[in-house]
Amino acid sequence: MLVIPPGWEVVKRYKDPTSRIQVICKDSKGRSQYIYHPLWGALSSALKFKRLMKFSKQVRKLNKTSTSDDIDNLIKLMMTTNIRVGSDKYAEDNETFGVCTLLTKHVYKSDKRGELSLRFVGKSGHSHDVLLKPGLNVEFIKRKLREARSKGEKRLFPSGTAERLRFRFKELFGCDFTPKDIRTYKANTTLLLYLRRCSCINLKRELLGAIDRTANTLHHTASVCKSNYLCPQILDLWLKDPSSIKRGKGVNLYKLTKSLNL
């Protein structure tokens, strides 16, 4: 039986019981929401992680991009921080932000020399406090901060930057991919990193701990992280054969999972 969340208004119900979309609703903010057939969730998950494997092969292309191009640098910032793209509309209407809509007031100097912090409210009202260590990201943000202040601008990047970033993303990685794939990729590579630090004494407890820590990097609950981002095959592999994950070097997601029937 399909459950309609409180506060959602049913706009349309599909009569076909096999339809991918079963119900279209409007939430309390007037946004369209879709309730899918239960079996579509399983199929969608499989398709999502097949795409993830393909994306993991493309990531290296980012290392060959320009260090002076703002859009390429923003993609690199997303890759190292897990911050979302951001929307001009959400920044204006909800005061929630992403990399493309950051304001000068969101940039703070850290106590440690050469470090910066980005402090802002992101999607769903989650507070972000992201530390940037000395390197490309810090130099990039410092440069944009100087440029914005010299022009009296409140924004680090001009309106429309998100659209330019999405176009560049497809140009760089292919039309099948969107910036959202970064967070899925980072979630799984972060999970691998935490699992490889585990002792293999209590596999289930260590897996739950690794999922918790991974969820924190995404500003999500462990439940949302597991169901929406993490590859089930990696979770199963840890419980059945943790040594195959432990002996892997680095976080090469594609190399580890290309044999996992994905």
C-alpha positions as CSV (number, residue, x, y, z in Angstrom):
1,M,0.0,0.0,0.0
2,L,1.3,3.4,-1.0
3,V,1.7,6.0,1.8
4,I,1.0,9.7,1.2
5,P,3.1,11.8,3.5
6,P,1.2,14.3,5.7
7,G,0.8,17.7,4.1
8,W,1.0,16.3,0.6
9,E,-2.0,16.9,-1.8
10,V,-2.7,14.2,-4.3
11,V,-2.8,15.7,-7.8
12,K,-3.0,12.5,-9.9
13,R,-3.2,8.7,-9.3
14,Y,-2.3,6.3,-12.1
15,K,-4.7,3.5,-12.6
16,D,-2.1,1.1,-14.2
17,P,-0.7,-0.9,-11.2
18,T,2.5,-1.5,-13.1
19,S,3.2,2.2,-13.8
20,R,6.6,3.5,-12.7
21,I,4.9,6.5,-11.1
22,Q,1.9,5.7,-9.0
23,V,0.9,9.1,-7.6
24,I,1.8,12.7,-8.2
25,C,1.5,15.1,-5.3
26,K,2.1,18.7,-4.3
27,D,4.0,19.3,-1.0
28,S,3.4,22.1,1.4
29,K,5.6,24.4,-0.7
30,G,3.7,23.6,-3.9
31,R,6.5,21.5,-5.3
32,S,5.7,18.4,-7.3
33,Q,6.5,15.1,-5.6
34,Y,6.3,11.6,-7.1
35,I,5.6,8.3,-5.4
36,Y,7.0,5.4,-7.4
37,H,6.1,1.7,-7.7
38,P,8.1,-0.2,-5.0
39,L,9.8,-2.4,-7.6
40,W,11.1,0.7,-9.4
41,G,13.2,1.5,-6.3
42,A,15.2,-1.7,-6.7
43,L,15.6,-1.2,-10.5
44,S,16.5,2.5,-10.0
45,S,19.2,1.6,-7.4
46,A,20.8,-0.9,-9.8
47,L,20.8,1.6,-12.6
48,K,22.2,4.3,-10.4
49,F,25.2,2.3,-9.3
50,K,25.9,1.0,-12.8
51,R,26.3,4.7,-13.7
52,L,28.5,5.2,-10.7
53,M,30.9,2.6,-11.9
54,K,31.1,4.5,-15.3
55,F,31.6,7.8,-13.5
56,S,34.4,6.5,-11.4
57,K,36.3,5.8,-14.6
58,Q,35.9,9.4,-15.7
59,V,37.0,11.2,-12.4
60,R,40.7,11.2,-13.4
61,K,39.8,13.7,-16.2
62,L,39.4,16.4,-13.5
63,N,43.1,16.2,-12.8
64,K,43.8,17.4,-16.4
65,T,41.6,20.5,-16.2
66,S,42.8,24.1,-15.8
67,T,43.7,25.4,-12.4
68,S,42.8,29.0,-13.4
69,D,39.2,28.3,-14.7
70,D,36.6,29.2,-12.1
71,I,34.1,26.4,-13.2
72,D,36.7,23.7,-13.2
73,N,37.9,24.9,-9.8
74,L,34.3,24.8,-8.5
75,I,33.9,21.2,-9.6
76,K,37.2,20.3,-7.8
77,L,35.9,22.1,-4.7
78,M,32.7,20.0,-4.8
79,M,34.8,16.8,-5.2
80,T,36.8,17.6,-2.1
81,T,34.0,19.0,0.1
82,N,30.8,17.2,-0.9
83,I,29.0,20.6,-1.1
84,R,26.1,20.7,-3.5
85,V,25.9,23.0,-6.5
86,G,23.3,25.4,-5.1
87,S,20.5,27.3,-6.7
88,D,20.0,31.0,-7.2
89,K,16.3,30.5,-6.4
90,Y,16.9,28.6,-3.2
91,A,19.5,31.2,-2.1
92,E,17.1,34.0,-2.7
93,D,13.9,32.3,-1.4
94,N,15.2,30.0,1.4
95,E,18.6,31.4,2.2
96,T,20.1,28.0,1.6
97,F,23.4,27.8,-0.4
98,G,25.8,25.7,-2.4
99,V,29.2,26.2,-4.0
100,C,27.8,28.4,-6.8
101,T,25.8,30.7,-4.5
102,L,28.3,31.2,-1.7
103,L,28.5,34.7,-0.2
104,T,31.6,36.6,1.0
105,K,30.2,36.4,4.5
106,H,30.4,32.6,4.4
107,V,34.2,32.6,4.2
108,Y,36.1,32.6,7.5
109,K,39.8,32.5,8.4
110,S,40.7,29.4,10.4
111,D,42.8,29.5,13.5
112,K,45.5,27.6,11.7
113,R,47.6,29.5,9.2
114,G,46.6,29.0,5.6
115,E,43.3,27.4,6.3
116,L,39.8,28.7,5.5
117,S,36.3,27.7,6.6
118,L,33.1,27.9,4.6
119,R,30.1,28.3,7.0
120,F,26.6,28.4,5.6
121,V,23.2,26.8,5.6
122,G,22.7,24.2,2.9
123,K,19.8,22.1,1.6
124,S,17.1,21.2,4.2
125,G,18.5,23.8,6.6
126,H,21.6,21.8,7.5
127,S,24.5,23.9,8.8
128,H,27.8,23.5,7.0
129,D,31.2,24.2,8.5
130,V,33.7,23.1,5.9
131,L,37.4,23.3,6.5
132,L,39.6,24.0,3.5
133,K,43.3,23.1,4.0
134,P,46.1,25.0,2.3
135,G,46.2,24.3,-1.4
136,L,44.2,24.9,-4.6
137,N,40.8,25.3,-2.9
138,V,42.1,27.9,-0.4
139,E,43.9,29.9,-3.1
140,F,40.9,29.8,-5.3
141,I,38.4,31.0,-2.6
142,K,40.9,33.7,-1.5
143,R,41.1,35.0,-5.1
144,K,37.4,35.1,-5.5
145,L,36.9,36.8,-2.2
146,R,39.4,39.5,-3.1
147,E,37.6,40.0,-6.5
148,A,34.2,40.2,-4.9
149,R,35.2,42.7,-2.3
150,S,37.0,44.9,-4.8
151,K,33.7,45.2,-6.7
152,G,31.5,45.5,-3.7
153,E,29.8,42.2,-4.5
154,K,28.2,40.0,-1.8
155,R,28.4,36.9,-3.9
156,L,31.6,35.0,-4.7
157,F,30.3,33.9,-8.0
158,P,27.8,35.6,-10.4
159,S,24.2,34.6,-10.9
160,G,24.0,31.8,-13.5
161,T,27.2,30.1,-12.3
162,A,25.2,26.9,-11.5
163,E,24.0,26.6,-15.1
164,R,27.5,27.1,-16.4
165,L,28.8,24.4,-14.0
166,R,26.2,21.8,-15.1
167,F,27.0,22.5,-18.8
168,R,30.8,22.1,-18.1
169,F,30.2,19.0,-16.1
170,K,28.5,17.2,-19.1
171,E,31.2,18.5,-21.4
172,L,33.9,17.1,-19.1
173,F,32.4,13.8,-18.0
174,G,29.7,13.1,-20.6
175,C,26.0,13.7,-21.0
176,D,25.0,10.8,-18.8
177,F,26.3,12.5,-15.7
178,T,25.3,15.4,-13.4
179,P,27.0,17.1,-10.4
180,K,24.8,14.9,-8.2
181,D,27.0,12.0,-9.2
182,I,29.8,13.5,-7.2
183,R,28.1,13.0,-3.9
184,T,27.3,9.3,-4.7
185,Y,30.8,8.8,-5.8
186,K,32.3,10.5,-2.7
187,A,29.9,8.6,-0.4
188,N,31.2,5.2,-1.6
189,T,34.8,6.1,-1.8
190,T,34.6,7.6,1.7
191,L,32.9,4.4,3.0
192,L,35.8,2.4,1.5
193,L,38.3,4.6,3.2
194,Y,36.7,4.1,6.6
195,L,36.2,0.3,6.1
196,R,39.9,-0.1,5.3
197,R,40.8,1.4,8.7
198,C,38.6,-1.2,10.5
199,S,40.0,-4.1,12.4
200,C,37.5,-6.7,11.2
201,I,36.7,-7.8,14.7
202,N,33.0,-7.0,14.5
203,L,32.1,-6.6,10.9
204,K,28.5,-5.4,11.4
205,R,29.4,-2.9,14.1
206,E,32.3,-1.6,12.1
207,L,30.1,-1.3,9.0
208,L,27.5,0.7,10.9
209,G,30.2,3.0,12.2
210,A,31.6,3.5,8.8
211,I,28.2,4.4,7.4
212,D,27.6,6.8,10.2
213,R,30.9,8.6,9.6
214,T,30.2,8.7,5.8
215,A,26.7,10.1,6.4
216,N,28.2,13.0,8.5
217,T,30.4,14.0,5.5
218,L,27.2,14.3,3.4
219,H,25.1,16.0,6.2
220,H,22.6,13.2,6.1
221,T,21.4,10.5,8.5
222,A,22.9,7.1,8.3
223,S,19.6,5.7,7.0
224,V,19.3,8.2,4.1
225,C,23.0,7.8,3.3
226,K,22.7,4.0,3.1
227,S,19.4,3.9,1.1
228,N,20.2,6.8,-1.4
229,Y,23.9,6.8,-1.8
230,L,25.8,3.6,-0.8
231,C,26.3,0.7,-3.2
232,P,24.6,-2.4,-1.6
233,Q,27.2,-4.7,-3.3
234,I,30.0,-3.0,-1.3
235,L,28.1,-3.4,1.9
236,D,27.5,-7.1,1.2
237,L,31.2,-7.6,0.1
238,W,32.4,-6.2,3.5
239,L,30.2,-8.7,5.4
240,K,31.2,-11.7,3.2
241,D,34.8,-11.0,2.3
242,P,36.3,-7.9,4.1
243,S,39.8,-8.8,3.1
244,S,39.0,-8.0,-0.5
245,I,38.3,-4.4,0.6
246,K,41.1,-4.3,3.2
247,R,43.8,-5.3,0.7
248,G,42.8,-2.6,-1.8
249,K,45.0,0.4,-2.1
250,G,43.5,3.9,-2.1
251,V,39.9,4.3,-2.9
252,N,39.8,3.2,-6.5
253,L,36.0,2.5,-6.6
254,Y,36.0,1.2,-10.2
255,K,38.9,-1.2,-9.7
256,L,37.4,-2.7,-6.6
257,T,33.8,-3.1,-7.9
258,K,34.2,-3.8,-11.6
259,S,33.8,-7.5,-10.8
260,L,30.8,-7.1,-8.5
261,N,28.1,-7.9,-11.0
262,L,27.0,-4.3,-11.3
